[in-house]
């Protein structure tokens, strides 16, 4: 465990159960990043009653409807989760109009959910659940690229130092291609033909391999949506009180 990923590791009693709803079918990387944010072991646990962090796939339509967000929250609460994170891909400045509209509806549905919870009786169990809304800028690949050295640590060699820069304004394709470029360079240096031929289309499947090596103290400086996600997880915050920042 890297000490810079979290101030300390919370024990099973103190650590909340966290449910993350994302668009990605390959979503284990989200679980790993959340675990790293609180300093928990990053291995995936699916033993009944033992998992503390779980990412589940939902559709874009589900993320944009208040009734479904409420249902997901209720089911999560009944399953013992104390924090529920809803995450949507932003897709950067090149996003089509449908994605822009979906982000707006997602924001509105989440605000309506917060208002609904606010007016419940204080004894209602939903009042104890912390909600979080995140727009992933611009996609999971941009979060992974926020610490390019993690890609090197995953695939080697260790003497390679890729450039580091802000990633939140990249399109999903740009982020995938930059990661693929790093992997190809690693392959060239290692003489690994498979890595040297890596294409951008294959990058999403590598998320769960790269995420354990990410140093969040580096990555969070290069992507503000990742920083928000980690802050909300690390400090067990409620996004109805500390809303997702409207990033330029």
TIRODO-318775 format. One record per residue (C-alpha): residue in three letters; x, y, z. Coordinates in steps of 0.02 Angstrom, whole numbers, plus 50000, padded with zeros to 5 digits. Example, Ala and Ser with C-alpha at 12.3 -4.5 7.8 and 13.67 -1.06 7.14 Angstrom:
# residues 2
<pt><residu>ALA</residu><c1>50615</c1><c2>49775</c2><c3>50390</c3></pt>
<pt><residu>SER</residu><c1>50684</c1><c2>49947</c2><c3>50357</c3></pt>
This chain:
# residues 248
<pt><residu>UNK</residu><c1>50000</c1><c2>50000</c2><c3>50000</c3></pt>
<pt><residu>UNK</residu><c1>50068</c1><c2>50171</c2><c3>49954</c3></pt>
<pt><residu>UNK</residu><c1>50061</c1><c2>50290</c2><c3>50103</c3></pt>
<pt><residu>UNK</residu><c1>50017</c1><c2>50438</c2><c3>49992</c3></pt>
<pt><residu>UNK</residu><c1>49855</c1><c2>50359</c2><c3>49932</c3></pt>
<pt><residu>UNK</residu><c1>49767</c1><c2>50389</c2><c3>50099</c3></pt>
<pt><residu>UNK</residu><c1>49810</c1><c2>50455</c2><c3>50270</c3></pt>
<pt><residu>UNK</residu><c1>49771</c1><c2>50289</c2><c3>50352</c3></pt>
<pt><residu>UNK</residu><c1>49679</c1><c2>50126</c2><c3>50326</c3></pt>
<pt><residu>UNK</residu><c1>49509</c1><c2>50125</c2><c3>50407</c3></pt>
<pt><residu>UNK</residu><c1>49458</c1><c2>49962</c2><c3>50485</c3></pt>
<pt><residu>UNK</residu><c1>49302</c1><c2>49866</c2><c3>50431</c3></pt>
<pt><residu>UNK</residu><c1>49194</c1><c2>49951</c2><c3>50562</c3></pt>
<pt><residu>UNK</residu><c1>49244</c1><c2>50129</c2><c3>50515</c3></pt>
<pt><residu>UNK</residu><c1>49251</c1><c2>50106</c2><c3>50328</c3></pt>
<pt><residu>UNK</residu><c1>49081</c1><c2>50132</c2><c3>50242</c3></pt>
<pt><residu>UNK</residu><c1>49014</c1><c2>50010</c2><c3>50116</c3></pt>
<pt><residu>UNK</residu><c1>49022</c1><c2>50102</c2><c3>49949</c3></pt>
<pt><residu>UNK</residu><c1>48913</c1><c2>50068</c2><c3>49797</c3></pt>
<pt><residu>UNK</residu><c1>48969</c1><c2>50148</c2><c3>49633</c3></pt>
<pt><residu>UNK</residu><c1>48855</c1><c2>50153</c2><c3>49482</c3></pt>
<pt><residu>UNK</residu><c1>48946</c1><c2>50184</c2><c3>49317</c3></pt>
<pt><residu>UNK</residu><c1>48914</c1><c2>50165</c2><c3>49131</c3></pt>
<pt><residu>UNK</residu><c1>49064</c1><c2>50051</c2><c3>49103</c3></pt>
<pt><residu>UNK</residu><c1>49041</c1><c2>49864</c2><c3>49097</c3></pt>
<pt><residu>UNK</residu><c1>49226</c1><c2>49845</c2><c3>49137</c3></pt>
<pt><residu>UNK</residu><c1>49213</c1><c2>49937</c2><c3>49303</c3></pt>
<pt><residu>UNK</residu><c1>49335</c1><c2>49854</c2><c3>49422</c3></pt>
<pt><residu>UNK</residu><c1>49454</c1><c2>50002</c2><c3>49404</c3></pt>
<pt><residu>UNK</residu><c1>49327</c1><c2>50112</c2><c3>49494</c3></pt>
<pt><residu>UNK</residu><c1>49325</c1><c2>49993</c2><c3>49641</c3></pt>
<pt><residu>UNK</residu><c1>49515</c1><c2>49993</c2><c3>49646</c3></pt>
<pt><residu>UNK</residu><c1>49528</c1><c2>50183</c2><c3>49641</c3></pt>
<pt><residu>UNK</residu><c1>49397</c1><c2>50200</c2><c3>49780</c3></pt>
<pt><residu>UNK</residu><c1>49491</c1><c2>50073</c2><c3>49885</c3></pt>
<pt><residu>UNK</residu><c1>49654</c1><c2>50166</c2><c3>49860</c3></pt>
<pt><residu>UNK</residu><c1>49571</c1><c2>50330</c2><c3>49910</c3></pt>
<pt><residu>UNK</residu><c1>49532</c1><c2>50259</c2><c3>50083</c3></pt>
<pt><residu>UNK</residu><c1>49691</c1><c2>50155</c2><c3>50093</c3></pt>
<pt><residu>UNK</residu><c1>49598</c1><c2>49989</c2><c3>50086</c3></pt>
<pt><residu>UNK</residu><c1>49666</c1><c2>49832</c2><c3>50002</c3></pt>
<pt><residu>UNK</residu><c1>49635</c1><c2>49843</c2><c3>49816</c3></pt>
<pt><residu>UNK</residu><c1>49591</c1><c2>49661</c2><c3>49784</c3></pt>
<pt><residu>UNK</residu><c1>49413</c1><c2>49631</c2><c3>49727</c3></pt>
<pt><residu>UNK</residu><c1>49305</c1><c2>49540</c2><c3>49854</c3></pt>
<pt><residu>UNK</residu><c1>49143</c1><c2>49457</c2><c3>49799</c3></pt>
<pt><residu>UNK</residu><c1>49117</c1><c2>49350</c2><c3>49953</c3></pt>
<pt><residu>UNK</residu><c1>48939</c1><c2>49373</c2><c3>50014</c3></pt>
<pt><residu>UNK</residu><c1>48934</c1><c2>49500</c2><c3>50154</c3></pt>
<pt><residu>UNK</residu><c1>49120</c1><c2>49536</c2><c3>50140</c3></pt>
<pt><residu>UNK</residu><c1>49134</c1><c2>49663</c2><c3>49998</c3></pt>
<pt><residu>UNK</residu><c1>49153</c1><c2>49843</c2><c3>50053</c3></pt>
<pt><residu>UNK</residu><c1>49163</c1><c2>49929</c2><c3>49883</c3></pt>
<pt><residu>UNK</residu><c1>49066</c1><c2>49878</c2><c3>49729</c3></pt>
<pt><residu>UNK</residu><c1>49046</c1><c2>49954</c2><c3>49556</c3></pt>
<pt><residu>UNK</residu><c1>48894</c1><c2>49908</c2><c3>49452</c3></pt>
<pt><residu>UNK</residu><c1>48851</c1><c2>49951</c2><c3>49273</c3></pt>
<pt><residu>UNK</residu><c1>48697</c1><c2>50057</c2><c3>49236</c3></pt>
<pt><residu>UNK</residu><c1>48636</c1><c2>50132</c2><c3>49073</c3></pt>
<pt><residu>UNK</residu><c1>48642</c1><c2>50314</c2><c3>49026</c3></pt>
<pt><residu>UNK</residu><c1>48452</c1><c2>50318</c2><c3>49030</c3></pt>
<pt><residu>UNK</residu><c1>48451</c1><c2>50253</c2><c3>49209</c3></pt>
<pt><residu>UNK</residu><c1>48573</c1><c2>50387</c2><c3>49267</c3></pt>
<pt><residu>UNK</residu><c1>48463</c1><c2>50526</c2><c3>49201</c3></pt>
<pt><residu>UNK</residu><c1>48298</c1><c2>50478</c2><c3>49285</c3></pt>
<pt><residu>UNK</residu><c1>48255</c1><c2>50527</c2><c3>49463</c3></pt>
<pt><residu>UNK</residu><c1>48144</c1><c2>50376</c2><c3>49493</c3></pt>
<pt><residu>UNK</residu><c1>48282</c1><c2>50256</c2><c3>49447</c3></pt>
<pt><residu>UNK</residu><c1>48415</c1><c2>50347</c2><c3>49548</c3></pt>
<pt><residu>UNK</residu><c1>48298</c1><c2>50337</c2><c3>49698</c3></pt>
<pt><residu>UNK</residu><c1>48269</c1><c2>50151</c2><c3>49669</c3></pt>
<pt><residu>UNK</residu><c1>48456</c1><c2>50118</c2><c3>49654</c3></pt>
<pt><residu>UNK</residu><c1>48486</c1><c2>50215</c2><c3>49814</c3></pt>
<pt><residu>UNK</residu><c1>48349</c1><c2>50121</c2><c3>49907</c3></pt>
<pt><residu>UNK</residu><c1>48415</c1><c2>49952</c2><c3>49851</c3></pt>
<pt><residu>UNK</residu><c1>48591</c1><c2>50001</c2><c3>49898</c3></pt>
<pt><residu>UNK</residu><c1>48536</c1><c2>50056</c2><c3>50071</c3></pt>
<pt><residu>UNK</residu><c1>48444</c1><c2>49891</c2><c3>50098</c3></pt>
<pt><residu>UNK</residu><c1>48603</c1><c2>49800</c2><c3>50046</c3></pt>
<pt><residu>UNK</residu><c1>48703</c1><c2>49889</c2><c3>50181</c3></pt>
<pt><residu>UNK</residu><c1>48790</c1><c2>50026</c2><c3>50080</c3></pt>
<pt><residu>UNK</residu><c1>48815</c1><c2>50193</c2><c3>50168</c3></pt>
<pt><residu>UNK</residu><c1>48884</c1><c2>50290</c2><c3>50019</c3></pt>
<pt><residu>UNK</residu><c1>48814</c1><c2>50284</c2><c3>49842</c3></pt>
<pt><residu>UNK</residu><c1>48909</c1><c2>50360</c2><c3>49697</c3></pt>
<pt><residu>UNK</residu><c1>48829</c1><c2>50395</c2><c3>49528</c3></pt>
<pt><residu>UNK</residu><c1>48958</c1><c2>50426</c2><c3>49390</c3></pt>
<pt><residu>UNK</residu><c1>48930</c1><c2>50478</c2><c3>49210</c3></pt>
<pt><residu>UNK</residu><c1>49059</c1><c2>50496</c2><c3>49071</c3></pt>
<pt><residu>UNK</residu><c1>49081</c1><c2>50677</c2><c3>49019</c3></pt>
<pt><residu>UNK</residu><c1>49163</c1><c2>50635</c2><c3>48851</c3></pt>
<pt><residu>UNK</residu><c1>49254</c1><c2>50801</c2><c3>48838</c3></pt>
<pt><residu>UNK</residu><c1>49231</c1><c2>50952</c2><c3>48723</c3></pt>
<pt><residu>UNK</residu><c1>49188</c1><c2>50841</c2><c3>48574</c3></pt>
<pt><residu>UNK</residu><c1>49037</c1><c2>50762</c2><c3>48657</c3></pt>
<pt><residu>UNK</residu><c1>48883</c1><c2>50752</c2><c3>48547</c3></pt>
<pt><residu>UNK</residu><c1>48722</c1><c2>50844</c2><c3>48590</c3></pt>
<pt><residu>UNK</residu><c1>48644</c1><c2>50686</c2><c3>48661</c3></pt>
<pt><residu>UNK</residu><c1>48783</c1><c2>50669</c2><c3>48789</c3></pt>
<pt><residu>UNK</residu><c1>48771</c1><c2>50854</c2><c3>48835</c3></pt>
<pt><residu>UNK</residu><c1>48584</c1><c2>50835</c2><c3>48863</c3></pt>
<pt><residu>UNK</residu><c1>48611</c1><c2>50676</c2><c3>48964</c3></pt>
<pt><residu>UNK</residu><c1>48733</c1><c2>50766</c2><c3>49079</c3></pt>
<pt><residu>UNK</residu><c1>48604</c1><c2>50903</c2><c3>49108</c3></pt>
<pt><residu>UNK</residu><c1>48467</c1><c2>50778</c2><c3>49148</c3></pt>
<pt><residu>UNK</residu><c1>48586</c1><c2>50682</c2><c3>49261</c3></pt>
<pt><residu>UNK</residu><c1>48620</c1><c2>50841</c2><c3>49360</c3></pt>
<pt><residu>UNK</residu><c1>48435</c1><c2>50881</c2><c3>49373</c3></pt>
<pt><residu>UNK</residu><c1>48388</c1><c2>50704</c2><c3>49426</c3></pt>
<pt><residu>UNK</residu><c1>48522</c1><c2>50704</c2><c3>49560</c3></pt>
<pt><residu>UNK</residu><c1>48467</c1><c2>50873</c2><c3>49628</c3></pt>
<pt><residu>UNK</residu><c1>48288</c1><c2>50811</c2><c3>49635</c3></pt>
<pt><residu>UNK</residu><c1>48348</c1><c2>50658</c2><c3>49730</c3></pt>
<pt><residu>UNK</residu><c1>48439</c1><c2>50768</c2><c3>49856</c3></pt>
<pt><residu>UNK</residu><c1>48282</c1><c2>50872</c2><c3>49881</c3></pt>
<pt><residu>UNK</residu><c1>48179</c1><c2>50715</c2><c3>49906</c3></pt>
<pt><residu>UNK</residu><c1>48298</c1><c2>50649</c2><c3>50039</c3></pt>
<pt><residu>UNK</residu><c1>48304</c1><c2>50819</c2><c3>50125</c3></pt>
<pt><residu>UNK</residu><c1>48117</c1><c2>50816</c2><c3>50155</c3></pt>
<pt><residu>UNK</residu><c1>48110</c1><c2>50640</c2><c3>50227</c3></pt>
<pt><residu>UNK</residu><c1>48083</c1><c2>50617</c2><c3>50414</c3></pt>
<pt><residu>UNK</residu><c1>48244</c1><c2>50614</c2><c3>50514</c3></pt>
<pt><residu>UNK</residu><c1>48209</c1><c2>50433</c2><c3>50561</c3></pt>
<pt><residu>UNK</residu><c1>48208</c1><c2>50373</c2><c3>50379</c3></pt>
<pt><residu>UNK</residu><c1>48359</c1><c2>50260</c2><c3>50345</c3></pt>
<pt><residu>UNK</residu><c1>48392</c1><c2>50346</c2><c3>50178</c3></pt>
<pt><residu>UNK</residu><c1>48444</c1><c2>50501</c2><c3>50277</c3></pt>
<pt><residu>UNK</residu><c1>48600</c1><c2>50406</c2><c3>50330</c3></pt>
<pt><residu>UNK</residu><c1>48658</c1><c2>50372</c2><c3>50152</c3></pt>
<pt><residu>UNK</residu><c1>48787</c1><c2>50490</c2><c3>50075</c3></pt>
<pt><residu>UNK</residu><c1>48756</c1><c2>50524</c2><c3>49891</c3></pt>
<pt><residu>UNK</residu><c1>48888</c1><c2>50576</c2><c3>49765</c3></pt>
<pt><residu>UNK</residu><c1>48871</c1><c2>50638</c2><c3>49585</c3></pt>
<pt><residu>UNK</residu><c1>49026</c1><c2>50632</c2><c3>49476</c3></pt>
<pt><residu>UNK</residu><c1>49056</c1><c2>50678</c2><c3>49295</c3></pt>
<pt><residu>UNK</residu><c1>49208</c1><c2>50577</c2><c3>49244</c3></pt>
<pt><residu>UNK</residu><c1>49315</c1><c2>50700</c2><c3>49146</c3></pt>
<pt><residu>UNK</residu><c1>49316</c1><c2>50646</c2><c3>49014</c3></pt>
<pt><residu>UNK</residu><c1>49314</c1><c2>50458</c2><c3>49038</c3></pt>
<pt><residu>UNK</residu><c1>49397</c1><c2>50322</c2><c3>49143</c3></pt>
<pt><residu>UNK</residu><c1>49546</c1><c2>50321</c2><c3>49023</c3></pt>
<pt><residu>UNK</residu><c1>49579</c1><c2>50504</c2><c3>49064</c3></pt>
<pt><residu>UNK</residu><c1>49585</c1><c2>50459</c2><c3>49249</c3></pt>
<pt><residu>UNK</residu><c1>49709</c1><c2>50319</c2><c3>49213</c3></pt>
<pt><residu>UNK</residu><c1>49816</c1><c2>50434</c2><c3>49107</c3></pt>
<pt><residu>UNK</residu><c1>49826</c1><c2>50559</c2><c3>49250</c3></pt>
<pt><residu>UNK</residu><c1>49970</c1><c2>50455</c2><c3>49319</c3></pt>
<pt><residu>UNK</residu><c1>50062</c1><c2>50393</c2><c3>49163</c3></pt>
<pt><residu>UNK</residu><c1>50201</c1><c2>50323</c2><c3>49272</c3></pt>
<pt><residu>UNK</residu><c1>50075</c1><c2>50196</c2><c3>49336</c3></pt>
<pt><residu>UNK</residu><c1>50064</c1><c2>50127</c2><c3>49159</c3></pt>
<pt><residu>UNK</residu><c1>50253</c1><c2>50106</c2><c3>49160</c3></pt>
<pt><residu>UNK</residu><c1>50247</c1><c2>50020</c2><c3>49329</c3></pt>
<pt><residu>UNK</residu><c1>50114</c1><c2>49902</c2><c3>49262</c3></pt>
<pt><residu>UNK</residu><c1>50204</c1><c2>49851</c2><c3>49104</c3></pt>
<pt><residu>UNK</residu><c1>50386</c1><c2>49911</c2><c3>49128</c3></pt>
<pt><residu>UNK</residu><c1>50526</c1><c2>49958</c2><c3>49097</c3></pt>
<pt><residu>UNK</residu><c1>50554</c1><c2>50066</c2><c3>49250</c3></pt>
<pt><residu>UNK</residu><c1>50674</c1><c2>50192</c2><c3>49168</c3></pt>
<pt><residu>UNK</residu><c1>50540</c1><c2>50262</c2><c3>49052</c3></pt>
<pt><residu>UNK</residu><c1>50465</c1><c2>50429</c2><c3>49107</c3></pt>
<pt><residu>UNK</residu><c1>50314</c1><c2>50481</c2><c3>49002</c3></pt>
<pt><residu>UNK</residu><c1>50258</c1><c2>50662</c2><c3>49001</c3></pt>
<pt><residu>UNK</residu><c1>50130</c1><c2>50711</c2><c3>49133</c3></pt>
<pt><residu>UNK</residu><c1>49992</c1><c2>50837</c2><c3>49099</c3></pt>
<pt><residu>UNK</residu><c1>49812</c1><c2>50884</c2><c3>49135</c3></pt>
<pt><residu>UNK</residu><c1>49692</c1><c2>50755</c2><c3>49065</c3></pt>
<pt><residu>UNK</residu><c1>49516</c1><c2>50815</c2><c3>49104</c3></pt>
<pt><residu>UNK</residu><c1>49495</c1><c2>50904</c2><c3>48936</c3></pt>
<pt><residu>UNK</residu><c1>49546</c1><c2>50757</c2><c3>48828</c3></pt>
<pt><residu>UNK</residu><c1>49416</c1><c2>50666</c2><c3>48725</c3></pt>
<pt><residu>UNK</residu><c1>49398</c1><c2>50481</c2><c3>48764</c3></pt>
<pt><residu>UNK</residu><c1>49486</c1><c2>50439</c2><c3>48601</c3></pt>
<pt><residu>UNK</residu><c1>49632</c1><c2>50555</c2><c3>48641</c3></pt>
<pt><residu>UNK</residu><c1>49653</c1><c2>50477</c2><c3>48813</c3></pt>
<pt><residu>UNK</residu><c1>49649</c1><c2>50300</c2><c3>48743</c3></pt>
<pt><residu>UNK</residu><c1>49775</c1><c2>50343</c2><c3>48608</c3></pt>
<pt><residu>UNK</residu><c1>49894</c1><c2>50424</c2><c3>48731</c3></pt>
<pt><residu>UNK</residu><c1>49890</c1><c2>50270</c2><c3>48843</c3></pt>
<pt><residu>UNK</residu><c1>49914</c1><c2>50159</c2><c3>48691</c3></pt>
<pt><residu>UNK</residu><c1>50063</c1><c2>50263</c2><c3>48638</c3></pt>
<pt><residu>UNK</residu><c1>50143</c1><c2>50239</c2><c3>48809</c3></pt>
<pt><residu>UNK</residu><c1>50111</c1><c2>50051</c2><c3>48804</c3></pt>
<pt><residu>UNK</residu><c1>50183</c1><c2>50038</c2><c3>48628</c3></pt>
<pt><residu>UNK</residu><c1>50339</c1><c2>50131</c2><c3>48683</c3></pt>
<pt><residu>UNK</residu><c1>50356</c1><c2>50011</c2><c3>48829</c3></pt>
<pt><residu>UNK</residu><c1>50337</c1><c2>49866</c2><c3>48708</c3></pt>
<pt><residu>UNK</residu><c1>50470</c1><c2>49938</c2><c3>48594</c3></pt>
<pt><residu>UNK</residu><c1>50593</c1><c2>49957</c2><c3>48737</c3></pt>
<pt><residu>UNK</residu><c1>50558</c1><c2>49782</c2><c3>48803</c3></pt>
<pt><residu>UNK</residu><c1>50553</c1><c2>49699</c2><c3>48634</c3></pt>
<pt><residu>UNK</residu><c1>50375</c1><c2>49644</c2><c3>48670</c3></pt>
<pt><residu>UNK</residu><c1>50285</c1><c2>49636</c2><c3>48502</c3></pt>
<pt><residu>UNK</residu><c1>50112</c1><c2>49620</c2><c3>48579</c3></pt>
<pt><residu>UNK</residu><c1>50132</c1><c2>49781</c2><c3>48679</c3></pt>
<pt><residu>UNK</residu><c1>50218</c1><c2>49867</c2><c3>48534</c3></pt>
<pt><residu>UNK</residu><c1>50062</c1><c2>49840</c2><c3>48427</c3></pt>
<pt><residu>UNK</residu><c1>49938</c1><c2>49897</c2><c3>48559</c3></pt>
<pt><residu>UNK</residu><c1>49792</c1><c2>49996</c2><c3>48486</c3></pt>
<pt><residu>UNK</residu><c1>49679</c1><c2>50120</c2><c3>48573</c3></pt>
<pt><residu>UNK</residu><c1>49529</c1><c2>50005</c2><c3>48559</c3></pt>
<pt><residu>UNK</residu><c1>49608</c1><c2>49884</c2><c3>48684</c3></pt>
<pt><residu>UNK</residu><c1>49645</c1><c2>50011</c2><c3>48821</c3></pt>
<pt><residu>UNK</residu><c1>49482</c1><c2>50003</c2><c3>48919</c3></pt>
<pt><residu>UNK</residu><c1>49514</c1><c2>49819</c2><c3>48958</c3></pt>
<pt><residu>UNK</residu><c1>49678</c1><c2>49867</c2><c3>49042</c3></pt>
<pt><residu>UNK</residu><c1>49598</c1><c2>49979</c2><c3>49174</c3></pt>
<pt><residu>UNK</residu><c1>49597</c1><c2>49850</c2><c3>49313</c3></pt>
<pt><residu>UNK</residu><c1>49782</c1><c2>49811</c2><c3>49280</c3></pt>
<pt><residu>UNK</residu><c1>49838</c1><c2>49993</c2><c3>49282</c3></pt>
<pt><residu>UNK</residu><c1>49731</c1><c2>50058</c2><c3>49426</c3></pt>
<pt><residu>UNK</residu><c1>49823</c1><c2>49967</c2><c3>49568</c3></pt>
<pt><residu>UNK</residu><c1>49985</c1><c2>50056</c2><c3>49520</c3></pt>
<pt><residu>UNK</residu><c1>49911</c1><c2>50230</c2><c3>49515</c3></pt>
<pt><residu>UNK</residu><c1>49984</c1><c2>50352</c2><c3>49640</c3></pt>
<pt><residu>UNK</residu><c1>49834</c1><c2>50459</c2><c3>49683</c3></pt>
<pt><residu>UNK</residu><c1>49941</c1><c2>50601</c2><c3>49751</c3></pt>
<pt><residu>UNK</residu><c1>50007</c1><c2>50621</c2><c3>49573</c3></pt>
<pt><residu>UNK</residu><c1>49850</c1><c2>50580</c2><c3>49477</c3></pt>
<pt><residu>UNK</residu><c1>49733</c1><c2>50694</c2><c3>49573</c3></pt>
<pt><residu>UNK</residu><c1>49838</c1><c2>50846</c2><c3>49525</c3></pt>
<pt><residu>UNK</residu><c1>49805</c1><c2>50810</c2><c3>49341</c3></pt>
<pt><residu>UNK</residu><c1>49617</c1><c2>50783</c2><c3>49342</c3></pt>
<pt><residu>UNK</residu><c1>49496</c1><c2>50881</c2><c3>49451</c3></pt>
<pt><residu>UNK</residu><c1>49352</c1><c2>50759</c2><c3>49429</c3></pt>
<pt><residu>UNK</residu><c1>49463</c1><c2>50618</c2><c3>49492</c3></pt>
<pt><residu>UNK</residu><c1>49515</c1><c2>50730</c2><c3>49637</c3></pt>
<pt><residu>UNK</residu><c1>49332</c1><c2>50761</c2><c3>49681</c3></pt>
<pt><residu>UNK</residu><c1>49291</c1><c2>50576</c2><c3>49671</c3></pt>
<pt><residu>UNK</residu><c1>49436</c1><c2>50532</c2><c3>49787</c3></pt>
<pt><residu>UNK</residu><c1>49397</c1><c2>50672</c2><c3>49909</c3></pt>
<pt><residu>UNK</residu><c1>49216</c1><c2>50618</c2><c3>49925</c3></pt>
<pt><residu>UNK</residu><c1>49266</c1><c2>50436</c2><c3>49952</c3></pt>
<pt><residu>UNK</residu><c1>49413</c1><c2>50472</c2><c3>50066</c3></pt>
<pt><residu>UNK</residu><c1>49317</c1><c2>50590</c2><c3>50179</c3></pt>
<pt><residu>UNK</residu><c1>49148</c1><c2>50501</c2><c3>50169</c3></pt>
<pt><residu>UNK</residu><c1>49063</c1><c2>50660</c2><c3>50108</c3></pt>
<pt><residu>UNK</residu><c1>48887</c1><c2>50692</c2><c3>50046</c3></pt>
<pt><residu>UNK</residu><c1>48874</c1><c2>50764</c2><c3>49872</c3></pt>
<pt><residu>UNK</residu><c1>48707</c1><c2>50845</c2><c3>49912</c3></pt>
<pt><residu>UNK</residu><c1>48805</c1><c2>50964</c2><c3>50024</c3></pt>
<pt><residu>UNK</residu><c1>48968</c1><c2>50969</c2><c3>49926</c3></pt>
<pt><residu>UNK</residu><c1>48912</c1><c2>50966</c2><c3>49745</c3></pt>
<pt><residu>UNK</residu><c1>49019</c1><c2>50916</c2><c3>49597</c3></pt>
<pt><residu>UNK</residu><c1>49112</c1><c2>51071</c2><c3>49535</c3></pt>
<pt><residu>UNK</residu><c1>49060</c1><c2>51141</c2><c3>49368</c3></pt>
<pt><residu>UNK</residu><c1>49227</c1><c2>51127</c2><c3>49280</c3></pt>
<pt><residu>UNK</residu><c1>49273</c1><c2>51234</c2><c3>49131</c3></pt>
